[in-house]
Amino acid sequence: METRQRISKFLYPAIMSLSKLTGKNADVTGNKGNKEPLVPFYNLKFNTTDGKEVSFQQFKGKKVVLVNVASFCGYTNQYDALEKLHQEHGDKVAVLGFPANNFGAQEPGKDEEIASFCRLDYGVTFPIFKKSSVLQPDQNPVYQWLSDPQQNGWNKKAPVWNFCKYVVDEKGKLTYFFGSAIAPDSKEMMDALK
């Protein structure tokens, strides 16, 4: 772990407290109309950091939490709670990490470096996908689906920072968007995953 990462890890509780106080990056948006996707979630595929293609078909019957991640972000410590979620609820909830360098130079590494950091520094065992963009104009197809109402049925919100979380239900319906400041083990997230 680099010095900058150690400092971020140390400051994480203060960052979360400040975010809650100010409301910054604390958005929670739900699928109030219970709208169905227009393009099936299970049609999606993406490659992991080691180049293996993952068909999202395999997630049928589970809730799925999709998170845009970064190694040098103040929210990077959320890897701990994401891994705990994966370990404790992996039979019912799939956690998927998507490294992106869209918000400053917070994910400058290559796929191998990112995978190693996640594994060695946070013990991550959930899938980490190839580094890609989560924003337009070169947004990856997964995040196109997540932020295009013409595909997911209702949501147009793209990530506003690292560690935004989307929840897809057991039938492939996008149900929630959570901003970075909503912790993976927060009451809001746990309620969404029931």
Residue pairs with C-beta under 8 A, 6 or more apart in sequence:
1 9
1 117
1 121
2 72
4 72
5 71
5 72
5 76
5 121
8 15
8 72
8 73
8 74
8 76
8 77
9 76
9 77
11 74
12 74
12 75
12 76
12 77
15 74
15 75
16 181
16 183
18 24
19 25
19 26
19 180
19 181
20 26
20 181
24 181
25 160
25 161
25 164
25 179
25 180
25 181
26 179
26 181
26 182
27 157
27 160
27 177
27 178
27 179
27 182
28 176
28 177
28 178
28 179
28 182
28 188
29 155
29 157
29 176
29 177
30 175
30 176
30 177
30 192
31 153
31 154
31 155
31 173
31 174
31 175
31 176
33 154
34 173
35 153
35 154
35 173
36 153
36 173
37 145
37 151
37 152
37 153
37 172
37 173
37 174
38 150
38 151
38 152
38 153
39 145
39 150
39 151
39 152
40 172
41 56
41 64
41 145
41 152
41 168
41 172
41 173
41 174
42 55
42 56
42 57
42 59
42 60
42 172
43 56
44 55
44 56
44 141
44 142
44 145
45 53
45 54
45 55
45 56
46 53
46 54
46 56
46 98
46 129
46 130
46 140
46 141
46 142
47 53
47 54
47 129
47 130
48 54
48 127
48 128
48 129
48 130
49 99
49 111
49 112
49 114
49 115
49 128
49 129
49 130
49 131
50 111
50 115
51 130
54 127
54 129
56 64
59 94
59 168
60 170
60 171
60 172
61 170
62 91
62 92
62 93
62 94
62 170
63 92
63 93
63 94
63 167
63 168
63 169
63 170
63 193
64 93
64 94
64 95
64 96
64 167
64 168
65 82
65 85
65 93
65 94
65 95
65 96
65 165
65 166
65 167
65 184
65 189
65 193
66 96
66 98
66 142
66 146
66 165
66 166
66 168
67 78
67 82
67 95
67 96
67 97
67 98
67 163
67 164
67 165
67 166
67 184
68 98
68 99
68 100
68 102
68 134
68 143
68 159
68 162
68 163
68 164
69 76
69 79
69 97
69 98
69 99
69 100
69 107
69 118
69 128
69 162
69 163
70 76
70 99
70 100
70 101
70 103
70 106
70 107
70 162
70 163
71 99
71 106
71 107
71 109
71 114
71 117
71 118
72 105
72 106
72 107
72 108
73 103
73 106
73 107
73 161
73 162
73 163
75 161
75 162
75 163
75 180
75 181
76 162
76 163
78 163
78 183
78 184
79 118
79 121
79 122
79 124
80 122
81 183
81 184
81 185
82 95
82 97
82 124
82 126
82 184
83 95
83 122
83 123
83 124
83 125
83 126
84 184
84 185
85 93
85 95
85 184
85 185
85 193
86 93
86 94
86 95
86 125
86 126
87 125
89 193
90 126
92 193
93 193
94 126
94 127
95 126
95 127
96 126
96 127
96 129
97 118
97 124
97 126
97 127
97 128
97 129
98 129
98 132
98 134
98 140
98 142
98 143
99 107
99 111
99 114
99 128
99 129
99 130
99 131
99 132
100 107
100 131
100 132
100 133
100 134
100 135
100 159
100 162
101 107
101 108
101 131
101 133
102 133
102 134
102 135
102 159
103 161
103 162
106 162
107 114
107 131
107 162
109 117
109 131
110 131
111 130
111 131
114 128
114 131
115 128
118 124
118 128
119 125
129 142
132 138
132 140
133 139
133 140
133 143
134 140
134 143
134 158
134 159
135 143
135 158
135 159
136 158
139 147
139 158
143 158
143 159
144 151
145 151
145 152
146 152
146 155
146 158
146 166
146 174
147 155
147 156
147 157
147 158
147 159
148 156
149 155
149 156
152 174
153 173
153 174
154 174
155 166
155 174
155 177
157 177
160 179
160 180
161 179
161 180
162 180
163 180
164 177
164 178
164 179
164 180
165 176
165 177
165 178
165 182
165 184
165 189
166 174
166 176
166 177
166 178
167 174
167 175
167 176
167 178
167 189
167 192
167 193
168 174
168 175
169 175
175 192
176 192
178 188
178 189
178 192
182 188
182 189
183 189
